Amino acid sequence: MSDLLERLRGRGWRMTAQRRVVAEVLDGRHVHLTADEVHARAVAKLPEISRATVYNTLGELVSLGEVLEVSTDKRAKRYDPNAHQPHHHLVCAQCGTIKDVHPSGNPLADLPDSERFGFKVSDVEVTYRGVCPNCSAA
């Protein structure tokens, strides 16, 4: 069983066939699919699933804190099931591929007090940008 499915079952989330398929599609490392990509993959597993059901399920998963909504550029939002492990993102500036990265160090500690402007900072999101090996080779 996937990590996301286990977490949802542990929360007592009602597991319909449609919800299960969406969770299965989102399972894995470095998964950052758009809603349309989730829908296309879900239809391949469960042809009768509607786009509205996929969008609603993604919204519920984000509300529950089980999936992150990621916006790294002006492209469509992506959905990241790696919601319980702190990480940053590495994004290809050409094709939009996203990878989770776990650099050492504490980026919050790198922000000097003089640059906090009195904020009590609680979270940091870092996006590294570059060109992936596939785009570099092309």
N, C-alpha and C positions, 0 to 999 in steps of 0.2 A: 504494500500500500504506500502511496506517496506521502511525503512529509506534510504537504498541504492538506490532503484528505485526512490524515491522522489528526492534525490540529483542529480541523473543522469538526470531526467526530467528537473529539475531546471537549469541544465547546457545546456539543449537543445540537449542532446545526442540522436542520431537517435536510436530509440528503435525497433529493429527487434525482431522477435519471439525468435531467438537464444540468443540475448543479454539479453532479458528479463528473459529467463530461467536461464542463468548463474547468473544474479543478484539475482533472487529468491533463487537459491541454496545457494548463499553466505549470505543470510539474516539471522540475528539472533545474539544472544549474544554468545560469546565464540566460534565462528566459525573460525576454522583454518584448512581448507581442503587442500589437495594436489590437483594438477591439475587433476590427475587421478580420485580422489574422486569427484571433481566437475563434470567431464565428466560423470562418472557413474550415478550420481544423475540427471544430465541434460538429459541423455538418457532416464531415467525413465519417465521424463515429456515430452520430445520431441525426440522420437526415431531416427529421421533423423539427429540430430545434430552431427557434426563430431568432432573428437579430435582436429583437427587443428583450428576449429572455437572456441572451448573452450580455447585453448592456446592463440590464437590471442586476444580474448575478455579479458582474464585475463591480458595480456600484456597491452592492452589499458587502463583497469581500474587502473593498477598500474601507468602507465604514467600520467593518469589524476589526480592521488593522491587520488582516491576514494577507493582503496584497497591497503593494505600493503603486501609486499612480506616478509615473515618471515622465517628466517633460524636459528633454535635454536640448531642444531646439524648436524651431517653428513647425516641426513635423507633428504627426498625430501623437497623442498620449500613448504611453506604453504601460504594460502591467507587469510588475515584478513580484513573484511569489516569495522572494527572499526578504520578507518583512521583519524577521526576528533576529537577523544578524547584521550588525552595523557594517556598512560598506559604502563605497563610492562607485562611480561609473566611469568607464573608459569608452569614449564614443568616436566612431570613425566619421570624420567630417565629410567623407564622400558618399558612403552607402548607408550610414546611420546605424551600423551594427553597434550594439551595446554589450559590454562585458562588465561583470561585477569585479571590483578590485578591493583588496584589503591591505593597503599600505601600512607599514609600521609607523609608529609615532601618533601624536595626538594633534590633529589640525586645530582643535579648539585652543590648545595651549600656544599655538603659533600666532594667535591673534593678540597683539599686545593690548594692555589696558587702555592705552591712549587711542586705540582704534575701535574700542567697543562703544564709545559715546554713551556710557551709562547703562547700556543694555546688560541684562543678565542673560547671557547666551546659553541656550540649552541644547542646541543641535547644530550640526554642520553638514552641509551637502557639498561635496566636491565633485566636479565633472572634469575629467581629463579628456582632451581632444587631440586627435591625431589621425593618421591614415592606417587602416588595417592592412595586414599582409596581402590579402586578396586584391585590394584596390592598388596597393603599391606595385604589385606584379603586373597589373593590367596596363 
